Amino acid sequence: MKQVTIYTDGACSGNPGAGGYGIVLLYGNARKELSEGYRLTTNNRMEVLAAIKALEALKEPCEVKLYSDSKYLVDAINCGWVKNWEKNNWYRNKKEKASNIDLWQRLLELIKIHHVTFLWVKGHAANPENERCDTLARQAIVSTDLKNDENYSAM
């Protein structure tokens, strides 16, 4: 399997508000950057969507180290929260429905294809690739081509 390193970040201007994600994919000497902005969404949705879009960009199954400054994303996977939510019909506990179910379902399908290690990196701590993802996400927020986050709904 090819070994790929991915950095992702999501951002929002207001939460909810306009949002965006930034991605840096690294494979050998190759580098690819991706970003998109959305009219109305949340920061957590953009963090998870960044991981999804990064994995969807891979053309074949890969061994992936995915770095994110989102504890929500990294802990949900590494601590098994998402698997528990799925097992409990997408409830966090007996009364509280999990958030962003549509995105978690997509991500779970992708990690069946790729062998992904989710790694937390401290945000705004001079990590060049994380900083670049933040810049890409923030640029996407102010772009003139904002998309609709079709599955986001304000509670």
Chimera marker file (.cmm) of the C-alpha trace (Angstrom):
<marker_set name="trace">
<marker id="1" x="0.000" y="0.000" z="0.000" r="1" g="1" b="0" radius="0.5"/>
<marker id="2" x="1.131" y="3.519" z="-0.721" r="1" g="1" b="0" radius="0.5"/>
<marker id="3" x="1.933" y="5.540" z="2.382" r="1" g="1" b="0" radius="0.5"/>
<marker id="4" x="0.240" y="8.941" z="2.400" r="1" g="1" b="0" radius="0.5"/>
<marker id="5" x="0.398" y="11.723" z="4.964" r="1" g="1" b="0" radius="0.5"/>
<marker id="6" x="-2.624" y="13.987" z="5.251" r="1" g="1" b="0" radius="0.5"/>
<marker id="7" x="-3.180" y="17.173" z="7.215" r="1" g="1" b="0" radius="0.5"/>
<marker id="8" x="-6.707" y="18.529" z="7.584" r="1" g="1" b="0" radius="0.5"/>
<marker id="9" x="-8.406" y="21.481" z="9.211" r="1" g="1" b="0" radius="0.5"/>
<marker id="10" x="-11.888" y="22.905" z="9.363" r="1" g="1" b="0" radius="0.5"/>
<marker id="11" x="-12.930" y="26.427" z="10.258" r="1" g="1" b="0" radius="0.5"/>
<marker id="12" x="-16.030" y="28.555" z="10.659" r="1" g="1" b="0" radius="0.5"/>
<marker id="13" x="-16.737" y="32.252" z="10.815" r="1" g="1" b="0" radius="0.5"/>
<marker id="14" x="-19.331" y="32.050" z="13.544" r="1" g="1" b="0" radius="0.5"/>
<marker id="15" x="-20.430" y="28.616" z="14.703" r="1" g="1" b="0" radius="0.5"/>
<marker id="16" x="-22.709" y="27.994" z="12.944" r="1" g="1" b="0" radius="0.5"/>
<marker id="17" x="-21.687" y="30.255" z="10.119" r="1" g="1" b="0" radius="0.5"/>
<marker id="18" x="-19.785" y="30.215" z="6.878" r="1" g="1" b="0" radius="0.5"/>
<marker id="19" x="-17.287" y="27.375" z="6.998" r="1" g="1" b="0" radius="0.5"/>
<marker id="20" x="-14.493" y="25.772" z="5.082" r="1" g="1" b="0" radius="0.5"/>
<marker id="21" x="-11.911" y="23.051" z="5.140" r="1" g="1" b="0" radius="0.5"/>
<marker id="22" x="-8.301" y="22.798" z="4.059" r="1" g="1" b="0" radius="0.5"/>
<marker id="23" x="-6.327" y="19.683" z="3.180" r="1" g="1" b="0" radius="0.5"/>
<marker id="24" x="-2.690" y="18.944" z="2.426" r="1" g="1" b="0" radius="0.5"/>
<marker id="25" x="-1.958" y="15.498" z="0.934" r="1" g="1" b="0" radius="0.5"/>
<marker id="26" x="1.657" y="14.336" z="0.824" r="1" g="1" b="0" radius="0.5"/>
<marker id="27" x="2.951" y="11.288" z="-1.045" r="1" g="1" b="0" radius="0.5"/>
<marker id="28" x="6.679" y="11.036" z="-1.685" r="1" g="1" b="0" radius="0.5"/>
<marker id="29" x="7.598" y="14.317" z="-3.376" r="1" g="1" b="0" radius="0.5"/>
<marker id="30" x="4.019" y="14.957" z="-4.499" r="1" g="1" b="0" radius="0.5"/>
<marker id="31" x="1.841" y="17.496" z="-2.761" r="1" g="1" b="0" radius="0.5"/>
<marker id="32" x="-1.832" y="18.306" z="-3.313" r="1" g="1" b="0" radius="0.5"/>
<marker id="33" x="-3.905" y="20.963" z="-1.589" r="1" g="1" b="0" radius="0.5"/>
<marker id="34" x="-7.714" y="20.996" z="-1.469" r="1" g="1" b="0" radius="0.5"/>
<marker id="35" x="-10.286" y="23.334" z="0.044" r="1" g="1" b="0" radius="0.5"/>
<marker id="36" x="-13.960" y="24.272" z="-0.196" r="1" g="1" b="0" radius="0.5"/>
<marker id="37" x="-16.231" y="26.730" z="1.529" r="1" g="1" b="0" radius="0.5"/>
<marker id="38" x="-19.856" y="26.451" z="2.672" r="1" g="1" b="0" radius="0.5"/>
<marker id="39" x="-22.491" y="29.093" z="3.359" r="1" g="1" b="0" radius="0.5"/>
<marker id="40" x="-23.822" y="27.721" z="6.654" r="1" g="1" b="0" radius="0.5"/>
<marker id="41" x="-22.292" y="24.905" z="8.658" r="1" g="1" b="0" radius="0.5"/>
<marker id="42" x="-20.397" y="24.203" z="11.875" r="1" g="1" b="0" radius="0.5"/>
<marker id="43" x="-16.739" y="23.907" z="12.755" r="1" g="1" b="0" radius="0.5"/>
<marker id="44" x="-17.118" y="20.232" z="13.726" r="1" g="1" b="0" radius="0.5"/>
<marker id="45" x="-18.785" y="19.419" z="10.397" r="1" g="1" b="0" radius="0.5"/>
<marker id="46" x="-15.891" y="21.032" z="8.550" r="1" g="1" b="0" radius="0.5"/>
<marker id="47" x="-13.320" y="19.101" z="10.606" r="1" g="1" b="0" radius="0.5"/>
<marker id="48" x="-14.961" y="15.762" z="9.767" r="1" g="1" b="0" radius="0.5"/>
<marker id="49" x="-15.675" y="16.741" z="6.157" r="1" g="1" b="0" radius="0.5"/>
<marker id="50" x="-11.999" y="17.608" z="5.665" r="1" g="1" b="0" radius="0.5"/>
<marker id="51" x="-11.012" y="14.055" z="6.625" r="1" g="1" b="0" radius="0.5"/>
<marker id="52" x="-13.690" y="12.634" z="4.309" r="1" g="1" b="0" radius="0.5"/>
<marker id="53" x="-12.677" y="14.753" z="1.320" r="1" g="1" b="0" radius="0.5"/>
<marker id="54" x="-9.010" y="13.928" z="1.872" r="1" g="1" b="0" radius="0.5"/>
<marker id="55" x="-9.653" y="10.176" z="1.907" r="1" g="1" b="0" radius="0.5"/>
<marker id="56" x="-12.024" y="10.438" z="-1.059" r="1" g="1" b="0" radius="0.5"/>
<marker id="57" x="-9.206" y="12.079" z="-3.038" r="1" g="1" b="0" radius="0.5"/>
<marker id="58" x="-7.104" y="8.914" z="-2.811" r="1" g="1" b="0" radius="0.5"/>
<marker id="59" x="-7.337" y="6.809" z="-5.970" r="1" g="1" b="0" radius="0.5"/>
<marker id="60" x="-6.566" y="3.447" z="-4.350" r="1" g="1" b="0" radius="0.5"/>
<marker id="61" x="-6.425" y="1.941" z="-0.849" r="1" g="1" b="0" radius="0.5"/>
<marker id="62" x="-3.585" y="3.550" z="1.097" r="1" g="1" b="0" radius="0.5"/>
<marker id="63" x="-1.811" y="3.489" z="4.434" r="1" g="1" b="0" radius="0.5"/>
<marker id="64" x="-2.642" y="6.939" z="5.811" r="1" g="1" b="0" radius="0.5"/>
<marker id="65" x="-1.406" y="9.067" z="8.667" r="1" g="1" b="0" radius="0.5"/>
<marker id="66" x="-4.077" y="11.727" z="9.043" r="1" g="1" b="0" radius="0.5"/>
<marker id="67" x="-3.187" y="14.702" z="11.238" r="1" g="1" b="0" radius="0.5"/>
<marker id="68" x="-5.907" y="16.975" z="12.596" r="1" g="1" b="0" radius="0.5"/>
<marker id="69" x="-6.080" y="19.603" z="15.311" r="1" g="1" b="0" radius="0.5"/>
<marker id="70" x="-9.670" y="18.516" z="16.021" r="1" g="1" b="0" radius="0.5"/>
<marker id="71" x="-9.998" y="16.521" z="19.233" r="1" g="1" b="0" radius="0.5"/>
<marker id="72" x="-13.623" y="15.949" z="18.189" r="1" g="1" b="0" radius="0.5"/>
<marker id="73" x="-12.489" y="14.066" z="15.074" r="1" g="1" b="0" radius="0.5"/>
<marker id="74" x="-9.442" y="12.281" z="16.465" r="1" g="1" b="0" radius="0.5"/>
<marker id="75" x="-10.994" y="11.251" z="19.786" r="1" g="1" b="0" radius="0.5"/>
<marker id="76" x="-14.280" y="10.166" z="18.198" r="1" g="1" b="0" radius="0.5"/>
<marker id="77" x="-12.319" y="7.662" z="16.119" r="1" g="1" b="0" radius="0.5"/>
<marker id="78" x="-9.493" y="6.699" z="18.477" r="1" g="1" b="0" radius="0.5"/>
<marker id="79" x="-11.635" y="6.425" z="21.619" r="1" g="1" b="0" radius="0.5"/>
<marker id="80" x="-14.294" y="4.421" z="19.788" r="1" g="1" b="0" radius="0.5"/>
<marker id="81" x="-17.078" y="6.943" z="20.298" r="1" g="1" b="0" radius="0.5"/>
<marker id="82" x="-18.276" y="6.744" z="16.688" r="1" g="1" b="0" radius="0.5"/>
<marker id="83" x="-18.464" y="2.957" z="16.745" r="1" g="1" b="0" radius="0.5"/>
<marker id="84" x="-20.497" y="3.165" z="19.971" r="1" g="1" b="0" radius="0.5"/>
<marker id="85" x="-22.830" y="5.786" z="18.487" r="1" g="1" b="0" radius="0.5"/>
<marker id="86" x="-23.332" y="3.605" z="15.439" r="1" g="1" b="0" radius="0.5"/>
<marker id="87" x="-23.969" y="0.510" z="17.593" r="1" g="1" b="0" radius="0.5"/>
<marker id="88" x="-26.508" y="2.517" z="19.653" r="1" g="1" b="0" radius="0.5"/>
<marker id="89" x="-28.484" y="3.626" z="16.579" r="1" g="1" b="0" radius="0.5"/>
<marker id="90" x="-26.585" y="6.940" z="16.506" r="1" g="1" b="0" radius="0.5"/>
<marker id="91" x="-27.343" y="7.939" z="20.081" r="1" g="1" b="0" radius="0.5"/>
<marker id="92" x="-24.583" y="9.275" z="22.326" r="1" g="1" b="0" radius="0.5"/>
<marker id="93" x="-26.549" y="8.185" z="25.367" r="1" g="1" b="0" radius="0.5"/>
<marker id="94" x="-30.139" y="7.107" z="26.046" r="1" g="1" b="0" radius="0.5"/>
<marker id="95" x="-31.566" y="10.541" z="25.249" r="1" g="1" b="0" radius="0.5"/>
<marker id="96" x="-29.064" y="12.432" z="23.112" r="1" g="1" b="0" radius="0.5"/>
<marker id="97" x="-28.739" y="11.820" z="19.371" r="1" g="1" b="0" radius="0.5"/>
<marker id="98" x="-25.213" y="12.017" z="17.949" r="1" g="1" b="0" radius="0.5"/>
<marker id="99" x="-24.368" y="15.008" z="15.750" r="1" g="1" b="0" radius="0.5"/>
<marker id="100" x="-23.159" y="14.877" z="12.154" r="1" g="1" b="0" radius="0.5"/>
<marker id="101" x="-24.347" y="11.319" z="11.577" r="1" g="1" b="0" radius="0.5"/>
<marker id="102" x="-24.251" y="11.730" z="7.786" r="1" g="1" b="0" radius="0.5"/>
<marker id="103" x="-20.549" y="12.598" z="7.912" r="1" g="1" b="0" radius="0.5"/>
<marker id="104" x="-19.599" y="9.907" z="10.413" r="1" g="1" b="0" radius="0.5"/>
<marker id="105" x="-21.284" y="7.284" z="8.221" r="1" g="1" b="0" radius="0.5"/>
<marker id="106" x="-19.253" y="8.448" z="5.211" r="1" g="1" b="0" radius="0.5"/>
<marker id="107" x="-16.024" y="8.456" z="7.205" r="1" g="1" b="0" radius="0.5"/>
<marker id="108" x="-16.620" y="4.958" z="8.573" r="1" g="1" b="0" radius="0.5"/>
<marker id="109" x="-17.031" y="3.650" z="5.022" r="1" g="1" b="0" radius="0.5"/>
<marker id="110" x="-13.751" y="5.271" z="3.964" r="1" g="1" b="0" radius="0.5"/>
<marker id="111" x="-11.762" y="3.812" z="6.837" r="1" g="1" b="0" radius="0.5"/>
<marker id="112" x="-12.883" y="0.375" z="5.669" r="1" g="1" b="0" radius="0.5"/>
<marker id="113" x="-10.992" y="1.096" z="2.407" r="1" g="1" b="0" radius="0.5"/>
<marker id="114" x="-7.886" y="2.797" z="3.765" r="1" g="1" b="0" radius="0.5"/>
<marker id="115" x="-5.779" y="1.926" z="6.786" r="1" g="1" b="0" radius="0.5"/>
<marker id="116" x="-5.942" y="5.264" z="8.608" r="1" g="1" b="0" radius="0.5"/>
<marker id="117" x="-4.130" y="6.321" z="11.749" r="1" g="1" b="0" radius="0.5"/>
<marker id="118" x="-5.702" y="9.470" z="13.182" r="1" g="1" b="0" radius="0.5"/>
<marker id="119" x="-3.184" y="11.694" z="14.943" r="1" g="1" b="0" radius="0.5"/>
<marker id="120" x="-3.861" y="14.876" z="16.884" r="1" g="1" b="0" radius="0.5"/>
<marker id="121" x="-1.630" y="17.877" z="16.298" r="1" g="1" b="0" radius="0.5"/>
<marker id="122" x="-1.907" y="21.039" z="18.361" r="1" g="1" b="0" radius="0.5"/>
<marker id="123" x="-3.449" y="23.822" z="16.299" r="1" g="1" b="0" radius="0.5"/>
<marker id="124" x="-1.700" y="27.173" z="15.854" r="1" g="1" b="0" radius="0.5"/>
<marker id="125" x="1.526" y="25.717" z="17.224" r="1" g="1" b="0" radius="0.5"/>
<marker id="126" x="3.841" y="26.438" z="14.282" r="1" g="1" b="0" radius="0.5"/>
<marker id="127" x="3.221" y="23.141" z="12.484" r="1" g="1" b="0" radius="0.5"/>
<marker id="128" x="3.656" y="24.308" z="8.865" r="1" g="1" b="0" radius="0.5"/>
<marker id="129" x="1.213" y="21.837" z="7.298" r="1" g="1" b="0" radius="0.5"/>
<marker id="130" x="-1.469" y="22.422" z="9.930" r="1" g="1" b="0" radius="0.5"/>
<marker id="131" x="-1.031" y="26.173" z="9.499" r="1" g="1" b="0" radius="0.5"/>
<marker id="132" x="-1.366" y="25.777" z="5.726" r="1" g="1" b="0" radius="0.5"/>
<marker id="133" x="-4.614" y="23.821" z="6.175" r="1" g="1" b="0" radius="0.5"/>
<marker id="134" x="-5.931" y="26.572" z="8.441" r="1" g="1" b="0" radius="0.5"/>
<marker id="135" x="-5.059" y="29.175" z="5.798" r="1" g="1" b="0" radius="0.5"/>
<marker id="136" x="-6.777" y="27.132" z="3.071" r="1" g="1" b="0" radius="0.5"/>
<marker id="137" x="-9.899" y="26.685" z="5.213" r="1" g="1" b="0" radius="0.5"/>
<marker id="138" x="-10.088" y="30.397" z="6.057" r="1" g="1" b="0" radius="0.5"/>
<marker id="139" x="-9.567" y="31.388" z="2.415" r="1" g="1" b="0" radius="0.5"/>
<marker id="140" x="-12.377" y="29.013" z="1.424" r="1" g="1" b="0" radius="0.5"/>
<marker id="141" x="-14.760" y="30.722" z="3.866" r="1" g="1" b="0" radius="0.5"/>
<marker id="142" x="-14.373" y="34.073" z="2.116" r="1" g="1" b="0" radius="0.5"/>
<marker id="143" x="-14.451" y="32.713" z="-1.433" r="1" g="1" b="0" radius="0.5"/>
<marker id="144" x="-17.240" y="33.747" z="-3.779" r="1" g="1" b="0" radius="0.5"/>
<marker id="145" x="-18.142" y="30.133" z="-4.578" r="1" g="1" b="0" radius="0.5"/>
<marker id="146" x="-19.643" y="28.908" z="-1.288" r="1" g="1" b="0" radius="0.5"/>
<marker id="147" x="-21.600" y="25.649" z="-1.435" r="1" g="1" b="0" radius="0.5"/>
<marker id="148" x="-24.638" y="24.568" z="0.552" r="1" g="1" b="0" radius="0.5"/>
<marker id="149" x="-24.007" y="22.041" z="3.305" r="1" g="1" b="0" radius="0.5"/>
<marker id="150" x="-27.092" y="20.069" z="2.296" r="1" g="1" b="0" radius="0.5"/>
<marker id="151" x="-27.285" y="17.961" z="5.457" r="1" g="1" b="0" radius="0.5"/>
<marker id="152" x="-26.658" y="20.715" z="7.989" r="1" g="1" b="0" radius="0.5"/>
<marker id="153" x="-29.695" y="21.918" z="9.833" r="1" g="1" b="0" radius="0.5"/>
<marker id="154" x="-29.702" y="24.380" z="12.692" r="1" g="1" b="0" radius="0.5"/>
<marker id="155" x="-31.393" y="22.847" z="15.715" r="1" g="1" b="0" radius="0.5"/>
<link id1="1" id2="2" r="1" g="1" b="0" radius="0.2"/>
<link id1="2" id2="3" r="1" g="1" b="0" radius="0.2"/>
<link id1="3" id2="4" r="1" g="1" b="0" radius="0.2"/>
<link id1="4" id2="5" r="1" g="1" b="0" radius="0.2"/>
<link id1="5" id2="6" r="1" g="1" b="0" radius="0.2"/>
<link id1="6" id2="7" r="1" g="1" b="0" radius="0.2"/>
<link id1="7" id2="8" r="1" g="1" b="0" radius="0.2"/>
<link id1="8" id2="9" r="1" g="1" b="0" radius="0.2"/>
<link id1="9" id2="10" r="1" g="1" b="0" radius="0.2"/>
<link id1="10" id2="11" r="1" g="1" b="0" radius="0.2"/>
<link id1="11" id2="12" r="1" g="1" b="0" radius="0.2"/>
<link id1="12" id2="13" r="1" g="1" b="0" radius="0.2"/>
<link id1="13" id2="14" r="1" g="1" b="0" radius="0.2"/>
<link id1="14" id2="15" r="1" g="1" b="0" radius="0.2"/>
<link id1="15" id2="16" r="1" g="1" b="0" radius="0.2"/>
<link id1="16" id2="17" r="1" g="1" b="0" radius="0.2"/>
<link id1="17" id2="18" r="1" g="1" b="0" radius="0.2"/>
<link id1="18" id2="19" r="1" g="1" b="0" radius="0.2"/>
<link id1="19" id2="20" r="1" g="1" b="0" radius="0.2"/>
<link id1="20" id2="21" r="1" g="1" b="0" radius="0.2"/>
<link id1="21" id2="22" r="1" g="1" b="0" radius="0.2"/>
<link id1="22" id2="23" r="1" g="1" b="0" radius="0.2"/>
<link id1="23" id2="24" r="1" g="1" b="0" radius="0.2"/>
<link id1="24" id2="25" r="1" g="1" b="0" radius="0.2"/>
<link id1="25" id2="26" r="1" g="1" b="0" radius="0.2"/>
<link id1="26" id2="27" r="1" g="1" b="0" radius="0.2"/>
<link id1="27" id2="28" r="1" g="1" b="0" radius="0.2"/>
<link id1="28" id2="29" r="1" g="1" b="0" radius="0.2"/>
<link id1="29" id2="30" r="1" g="1" b="0" radius="0.2"/>
<link id1="30" id2="31" r="1" g="1" b="0" radius="0.2"/>
<link id1="31" id2="32" r="1" g="1" b="0" radius="0.2"/>
<link id1="32" id2="33" r="1" g="1" b="0" radius="0.2"/>
<link id1="33" id2="34" r="1" g="1" b="0" radius="0.2"/>
<link id1="34" id2="35" r="1" g="1" b="0" radius="0.2"/>
<link id1="35" id2="36" r="1" g="1" b="0" radius="0.2"/>
<link id1="36" id2="37" r="1" g="1" b="0" radius="0.2"/>
<link id1="37" id2="38" r="1" g="1" b="0" radius="0.2"/>
<link id1="38" id2="39" r="1" g="1" b="0" radius="0.2"/>
<link id1="39" id2="40" r="1" g="1" b="0" radius="0.2"/>
<link id1="40" id2="41" r="1" g="1" b="0" radius="0.2"/>
<link id1="41" id2="42" r="1" g="1" b="0" radius="0.2"/>
<link id1="42" id2="43" r="1" g="1" b="0" radius="0.2"/>
<link id1="43" id2="44" r="1" g="1" b="0" radius="0.2"/>
<link id1="44" id2="45" r="1" g="1" b="0" radius="0.2"/>
<link id1="45" id2="46" r="1" g="1" b="0" radius="0.2"/>
<link id1="46" id2="47" r="1" g="1" b="0" radius="0.2"/>
<link id1="47" id2="48" r="1" g="1" b="0" radius="0.2"/>
<link id1="48" id2="49" r="1" g="1" b="0" radius="0.2"/>
<link id1="49" id2="50" r="1" g="1" b="0" radius="0.2"/>
<link id1="50" id2="51" r="1" g="1" b="0" radius="0.2"/>
<link id1="51" id2="52" r="1" g="1" b="0" radius="0.2"/>
<link id1="52" id2="53" r="1" g="1" b="0" radius="0.2"/>
<link id1="53" id2="54" r="1" g="1" b="0" radius="0.2"/>
<link id1="54" id2="55" r="1" g="1" b="0" radius="0.2"/>
<link id1="55" id2="56" r="1" g="1" b="0" radius="0.2"/>
<link id1="56" id2="57" r="1" g="1" b="0" radius="0.2"/>
<link id1="57" id2="58" r="1" g="1" b="0" radius="0.2"/>
<link id1="58" id2="59" r="1" g="1" b="0" radius="0.2"/>
<link id1="59" id2="60" r="1" g="1" b="0" radius="0.2"/>
<link id1="60" id2="61" r="1" g="1" b="0" radius="0.2"/>
<link id1="61" id2="62" r="1" g="1" b="0" radius="0.2"/>
<link id1="62" id2="63" r="1" g="1" b="0" radius="0.2"/>
<link id1="63" id2="64" r="1" g="1" b="0" radius="0.2"/>
<link id1="64" id2="65" r="1" g="1" b="0" radius="0.2"/>
<link id1="65" id2="66" r="1" g="1" b="0" radius="0.2"/>
<link id1="66" id2="67" r="1" g="1" b="0" radius="0.2"/>
<link id1="67" id2="68" r="1" g="1" b="0" radius="0.2"/>
<link id1="68" id2="69" r="1" g="1" b="0" radius="0.2"/>
<link id1="69" id2="70" r="1" g="1" b="0" radius="0.2"/>
<link id1="70" id2="71" r="1" g="1" b="0" radius="0.2"/>
<link id1="71" id2="72" r="1" g="1" b="0" radius="0.2"/>
<link id1="72" id2="73" r="1" g="1" b="0" radius="0.2"/>
<link id1="73" id2="74" r="1" g="1" b="0" radius="0.2"/>
<link id1="74" id2="75" r="1" g="1" b="0" radius="0.2"/>
<link id1="75" id2="76" r="1" g="1" b="0" radius="0.2"/>
<link id1="76" id2="77" r="1" g="1" b="0" radius="0.2"/>
<link id1="77" id2="78" r="1" g="1" b="0" radius="0.2"/>
<link id1="78" id2="79" r="1" g="1" b="0" radius="0.2"/>
<link id1="79" id2="80" r="1" g="1" b="0" radius="0.2"/>
<link id1="80" id2="81" r="1" g="1" b="0" radius="0.2"/>
<link id1="81" id2="82" r="1" g="1" b="0" radius="0.2"/>
<link id1="82" id2="83" r="1" g="1" b="0" radius="0.2"/>
<link id1="83" id2="84" r="1" g="1" b="0" radius="0.2"/>
<link id1="84" id2="85" r="1" g="1" b="0" radius="0.2"/>
<link id1="85" id2="86" r="1" g="1" b="0" radius="0.2"/>
<link id1="86" id2="87" r="1" g="1" b="0" radius="0.2"/>
<link id1="87" id2="88" r="1" g="1" b="0" radius="0.2"/>
<link id1="88" id2="89" r="1" g="1" b="0" radius="0.2"/>
<link id1="89" id2="90" r="1" g="1" b="0" radius="0.2"/>
<link id1="90" id2="91" r="1" g="1" b="0" radius="0.2"/>
<link id1="91" id2="92" r="1" g="1" b="0" radius="0.2"/>
<link id1="92" id2="93" r="1" g="1" b="0" radius="0.2"/>
<link id1="93" id2="94" r="1" g="1" b="0" radius="0.2"/>
<link id1="94" id2="95" r="1" g="1" b="0" radius="0.2"/>
<link id1="95" id2="96" r="1" g="1" b="0" radius="0.2"/>
<link id1="96" id2="97" r="1" g="1" b="0" radius="0.2"/>
<link id1="97" id2="98" r="1" g="1" b="0" radius="0.2"/>
<link id1="98" id2="99" r="1" g="1" b="0" radius="0.2"/>
<link id1="99" id2="100" r="1" g="1" b="0" radius="0.2"/>
<link id1="100" id2="101" r="1" g="1" b="0" radius="0.2"/>
<link id1="101" id2="102" r="1" g="1" b="0" radius="0.2"/>
<link id1="102" id2="103" r="1" g="1" b="0" radius="0.2"/>
<link id1="103" id2="104" r="1" g="1" b="0" radius="0.2"/>
<link id1="104" id2="105" r="1" g="1" b="0" radius="0.2"/>
<link id1="105" id2="106" r="1" g="1" b="0" radius="0.2"/>
<link id1="106" id2="107" r="1" g="1" b="0" radius="0.2"/>
<link id1="107" id2="108" r="1" g="1" b="0" radius="0.2"/>
<link id1="108" id2="109" r="1" g="1" b="0" radius="0.2"/>
<link id1="109" id2="110" r="1" g="1" b="0" radius="0.2"/>
<link id1="110" id2="111" r="1" g="1" b="0" radius="0.2"/>
<link id1="111" id2="112" r="1" g="1" b="0" radius="0.2"/>
<link id1="112" id2="113" r="1" g="1" b="0" radius="0.2"/>
<link id1="113" id2="114" r="1" g="1" b="0" radius="0.2"/>
<link id1="114" id2="115" r="1" g="1" b="0" radius="0.2"/>
<link id1="115" id2="116" r="1" g="1" b="0" radius="0.2"/>
<link id1="116" id2="117" r="1" g="1" b="0" radius="0.2"/>
<link id1="117" id2="118" r="1" g="1" b="0" radius="0.2"/>
<link id1="118" id2="119" r="1" g="1" b="0" radius="0.2"/>
<link id1="119" id2="120" r="1" g="1" b="0" radius="0.2"/>
<link id1="120" id2="121" r="1" g="1" b="0" radius="0.2"/>
<link id1="121" id2="122" r="1" g="1" b="0" radius="0.2"/>
<link id1="122" id2="123" r="1" g="1" b="0" radius="0.2"/>
<link id1="123" id2="124" r="1" g="1" b="0" radius="0.2"/>
<link id1="124" id2="125" r="1" g="1" b="0" radius="0.2"/>
<link id1="125" id2="126" r="1" g="1" b="0" radius="0.2"/>
<link id1="126" id2="127" r="1" g="1" b="0" radius="0.2"/>
<link id1="127" id2="128" r="1" g="1" b="0" radius="0.2"/>
<link id1="128" id2="129" r="1" g="1" b="0" radius="0.2"/>
<link id1="129" id2="130" r="1" g="1" b="0" radius="0.2"/>
<link id1="130" id2="131" r="1" g="1" b="0" radius="0.2"/>
<link id1="131" id2="132" r="1" g="1" b="0" radius="0.2"/>
<link id1="132" id2="133" r="1" g="1" b="0" radius="0.2"/>
<link id1="133" id2="134" r="1" g="1" b="0" radius="0.2"/>
<link id1="134" id2="135" r="1" g="1" b="0" radius="0.2"/>
<link id1="135" id2="136" r="1" g="1" b="0" radius="0.2"/>
<link id1="136" id2="137" r="1" g="1" b="0" radius="0.2"/>
<link id1="137" id2="138" r="1" g="1" b="0" radius="0.2"/>
<link id1="138" id2="139" r="1" g="1" b="0" radius="0.2"/>
<link id1="139" id2="140" r="1" g="1" b="0" radius="0.2"/>
<link id1="140" id2="141" r="1" g="1" b="0" radius="0.2"/>
<link id1="141" id2="142" r="1" g="1" b="0" radius="0.2"/>
<link id1="142" id2="143" r="1" g="1" b="0" radius="0.2"/>
<link id1="143" id2="144" r="1" g="1" b="0" radius="0.2"/>
<link id1="144" id2="145" r="1" g="1" b="0" radius="0.2"/>
<link id1="145" id2="146" r="1" g="1" b="0" radius="0.2"/>
<link id1="146" id2="147" r="1" g="1" b="0" radius="0.2"/>
<link id1="147" id2="148" r="1" g="1" b="0" radius="0.2"/>
<link id1="148" id2="149" r="1" g="1" b="0" radius="0.2"/>
<link id1="149" id2="150" r="1" g="1" b="0" radius="0.2"/>
<link id1="150" id2="151" r="1" g="1" b="0" radius="0.2"/>
<link id1="151" id2="152" r="1" g="1" b="0" radius="0.2"/>
<link id1="152" id2="153" r="1" g="1" b="0" radius="0.2"/>
<link id1="153" id2="154" r="1" g="1" b="0" radius="0.2"/>
<link id1="154" id2="155" r="1" g="1" b="0" radius="0.2"/>
</marker_set>
